[in-house]
Amino acid sequence: MKAFLHQLFDYNFYCNKKLIERCAAMKEVPEKSAELFNHILNAHHTWNKRIVGKPTDFPLSHIHSIENWEDIHYENQRSSFEIITNTEDFSKRIDYESSEGRTFANELKDILFHIVNHSTHHRGQILADFRVKGIEPESLDYIFYKR
């Protein structure tokens, strides 16, 4: 389980890093794409904090300067790897409060998978936004990453 989760988070890191590099090279990042990428960063941060039972450093809606994306992304990755490395029971239930203030509990493995899947979903939206804006997106499919 640990090895597979490390692979998924490596893939997630790779894809987000590619998008950060691409956006940093643009004169102007499409607004919707920037909002979505900030959401990816903030949600990953929020889930890491929920897992370890600590308050978040910023809200889900926070807009970061593009110059800070790489540092936030790196810290998200480091925190997730630390969680995975130090976990012995991935079926452990994590109690947390949603952004709407409702209380839930899910197994750690499901939350970790959700982080990666959620990021993939929003990266797809970013790539679609790029196309609409006439920007040819790079393929970020998992199988291409594994080749």
N, C-alpha and C positions, 0 to 999 in steps of 0.2 A: 504494500500500500504506500509506504513512504517513497519508494523509488518512483512509482507511477505519479504520485502527487508532485514530486520534485520535477518530473518531466513536464507535467502540465503547467506548472508555474514557470519553468524555464521557457516554454513556448509562449506563455502569456507575457513574460518579460521581453522576449525577443520581438513580439508583434508590437507591443506598446513602444518599445525603443525605436522601432522602425518608423512608427507614426510620429513620435517626438522629433526624430531627425528630419522627417519630411516636412513637418509643420514649421520647424525652426528655420528651414531653408526657404520658406515662402515669404513673399513680401507681406501678404495678409492672409491669415488663416480664416477660412469661412466661419462665420459666427456660430452656426449650428454645430459644425465639427468641433470647434473649441469648447462649446458648452458640453457636448457629449464626452469629449476626452476629459474635461474636468470632472464630470460625473463618474467616469471610470475610476479616476484617481481617488476621488472622495469616497466612493462606495467601497473600494478595496480597503482604504484606510479605516472606514467605519466598521467593516466586518472584522478586520484584524483586532480592533479595539474591543469589539463585542466579545470575541473569542477569549481574550485575556482579561476581560472584565474591567476595562479602564475607559474613562471618558474620551471622546474624540477631541482632536485638536482644532477641528473646523467642521462646519456643517456640510451636509450633502450638496447644498446649492452653492458653495463657495467657488468663486472664480479665481484661479491662480494665474499669475503671470506665466507666460510660456517659458520664461527663463527658469522658473522653479519646477517645471514639470518633471525634469529628469531626476532631481533630488527627491521629490515626493515619490516618484515611481520606484526609485532605488530603495527607499525606506519601506515602502509597501512590500516589495519583494523580500527584503531582508527579514522583515517581521513575519511574513508568511513562511519563509524557510525555517525560521527559528521555531515557529509553532509546529510545523511538520516534524522537524528533527527531534523536538522534545516531547512529542506525543507518543504514548504507548497504546492508547485506546481511542481509535478514530470513531467508535460508535458512541463515545461519551456525548451526552446531551448538553447542549449549551443553551442556557436561558438568556434571553435578550429582549430588549424593547425596540420595536420598530420605529421608524421615523414618524409614524402616526401616533406613537405612544402606547401601542398594544403590546402585550407580553406574549412571547412565543418561545418554543424550544425546538431545536433541531440537532441531529447528530453532526458532530464535527466534520466528518467526511462529506456530508451533504453541503455544509456551508462552504467548505474549501472548494468543492466542485462548482458550487454556485458562483464563487468569485471569478473563476476562470470563464465559466459559461456566460455570465453577465457581461464580462469584458468583451468576449467574442461577439455577443449580440450587438453591443454598441459600436464596436469597431466596424461591423458590417454596415451599420447606419452611417458611420463616418465615410466609409468608402463609397456608399451610394451618394452621399452629399458631395463628395469630391467629383464624381461623375457628372452630377447635375451642374456643377460649377465649371465643368470642362477640364478637370484635373484627372489625369489617368492614374488610378490607384495601383499600387503594387499588390500582388496576390499574397494574402496572409494565411492561406489554408494550412492546416496542421500537417497534411501530407507533404506539402512542399518544404515545410520546416524540417521534417524528418528525413528528407532526401539528402 
